[in-house]
């Protein structure tokens, strides 16, 4: 029969740091995707306005 380990929990600090890092990366990717979408929307809107102006 084994007893529970004494002392600190194993690896919890590293897991916490890793999850923070992963969330930061995910948020960065999400923001880049939203920014790209907004830029593309602005470009298409400007192109539509320009093409309507030519008619």
C-alpha positions in Angstrom: 0.0 0.0 0.0 1.4 3.4 -0.9 0.8 6.6 1.0 0.1 10.0 -0.5 3.1 12.1 -1.4 4.2 14.7 1.0 5.2 18.3 0.1 4.3 20.3 -3.0 2.1 19.1 -5.8 4.1 18.0 -8.7 4.3 20.2 -11.8 1.4 22.5 -11.0 3.5 25.7 -11.4 4.6 24.7 -14.9 1.1 23.7 -16.0 -0.2 27.1 -14.8 2.5 28.9 -16.7 1.9 26.9 -19.8 -1.9 27.5 -19.7 -1.3 31.2 -19.4 1.1 31.1 -22.4 -1.3 29.1 -24.5 -4.2 31.4 -23.8 -2.0 34.4 -24.7 -1.1 32.8 -28.0 -4.7 31.9 -28.7 -5.9 35.5 -27.9 -3.2 36.9 -30.2 -4.3 34.6 -33.1 -7.9 35.5 -32.5 -7.1 39.3 -32.5 -5.0 39.0 -35.7 -7.9 37.1 -37.4 -10.4 39.8 -36.4 -8.1 42.6 -37.5 -7.5 40.9 -40.8 -11.3 40.5 -41.3 -11.9 44.2 -40.5 -9.2 45.3 -42.9 -10.6 43.2 -45.6 -14.1 44.5 -45.0 -12.8 48.1 -45.2 -11.0 47.4 -48.5 -14.1 45.7 -50.0 -16.3 48.6 -48.9 -13.9 51.1 -50.5 -13.8 49.1 -53.7 -17.6 49.0 -53.9 -17.8 52.8 -53.3 -15.2 53.4 -56.0 -17.0 51.1 -58.5 -20.3 52.8 -57.7 -18.7 56.2 -58.3 -17.6 55.2 -61.8 -21.1 54.2 -63.0 
